[in-house]
């Protein structure tokens, strides 16, 4: 019988923010997939490592996120074959992913590829980074009848400005690119006072800056801005 | 020495979706606050109960959500006094809340009231219901450069339509009120094919309906719609 494929959200950084279900699941599977995007180690694996059983089969797979899209596709198809092979051997396989699996993750692509081939899949939800950032910073995200927009800073600029114009509560992700122009945009739309920048939430080197930071600095890759419009 | 106030996200329903940190924390505190909004029992307590130690002091507090706002305020101030009293006695207190504490929760108001009085507060993040709904339904929420709007169906109609017009990925919360007009609005804005309604996610009576459901039915209070615009 073919194995089950589990997508495991390991949460934002603190190993204690895995769910009980995630811990139980990675302790019962036969193989654990640790995805990484390049040379650096897998952050998801570092977070989950305290919970892994010693004799688990650990499979490192590289999912390129930069460079030519054709090269990615080829690498991803190869990865799918590796995972499909393990499942065909009857092994249950857990795929580790940062935050929540269905929310801005590499897992989504793997999920679709394996779903097309009819594999049995179970997704184990996790705490998204923006919730943990709000908790660590003591920054309520959204309440009552308010709308929350979650915007990657890599989106089209018109779309980002549209969100800033339309809604009073924002989560900005992937803010390490073009940070200065993003900060200027936030200030222009009245988000300067009630904002917080959280970097490496729950990881070594965590940094929390209340109010919009001064521009010009380098912002860590794992950074999120939470903001509410000034009243 | 005054105690510490912990806000504990218990996640959406499945007791195994509490984080390891939430379980550890409710096992070390002296008192646990189970909030409820009226006559019915506390859903957050039902979810956390398997993890509670037997001799913990359990405090039921009613936080009214309906009726006159002045009456609420009075009740909430009274609740704050009860919690403040426990903290002054040197007790560590955990306040249970559905999903994530900083995301559409009663906890936010309690957090603000206690923060004003200078209490030491720690928030333990949880899995929000919309992530768990996506996981259970096998419905990827948002990826790449897309924007996700999270909209309570109790928001102003113009604001709901603005979100539907502007962005391709939606989470609609509190959809049990005016469900038919909401479904019509979704269909009008091209969200009819890629949508799923998830009720009582991870709780007894869980229901998952793919595609927009037919109107006219009664929808459970704990229901969420996830939708992506048709292409």
Interface residues (C-beta under 8 A of the other chain):
Chain A: X7 X9 X11 X12 X14 X15 X16 X17 X18 X19 X20 X21 X23 X24 X100 X101 X102 X103 X104 X105 X108 X109 X111 X112 X115 X121 X123 X124 X125 X126 X127 X128 X131 X132 X134 X135 X136 X138 X139 X140 X141 X142 X143 X144 X145 X146 X147 X148 X149 X150 X151 X152 X154 X155 X156 X159 X162 X163 X166 X167
Chain B: X7 X9 X11 X12 X14 X15 X16 X17 X18 X19 X20 X21 X23 X24 X100 X101 X102 X103 X104 X105 X108 X109 X111 X112 X115 X121 X123 X124 X125 X126 X127 X128 X131 X132 X134 X135 X136 X138 X139 X140 X141 X142 X143 X144 X145 X146 X147 X148 X149 X150 X151 X152 X154 X155 X156 X159 X162 X163 X166 X167
